[in-house]
Amino acid sequence: DAKATQPTSMDCAEGRAANLPCNHSTISENEYIYWYRQIHSQGPQYVIHGLKNNETNAMASLIITEDRKSSTLILPHATLRDTAVYYCIVRVAHWDR
């Protein structure tokens, strides 16, 4: 099983980009990198995912290193509303997020 590790907490100035790193050195070829976030007592919310290429959507960007052993989630303009627990998960893709 691939294991993803990330910092326990991070601070960011409001309005600045927040860079959240994730290490997944045991990732296999067919495993995707997924990011979710959980705000307070709400359920997890999908943020973004990728396989090899960098990805960007309305919420965030995902930068994946060439060897795929690590990645960074970038929130371009972090606000207080982005305060959450962020989860980096490595798994084989499923159509449901």
Protein Blocks (a to p, Z undefined) as FASTA:
>chain_A
ZZddddfbdcddehiacddddddfkbcfklccdddddehjbccddfbdcfkbccddfkbc
cdddfklpaccdddfbacfklgccdddddddddfbZZ
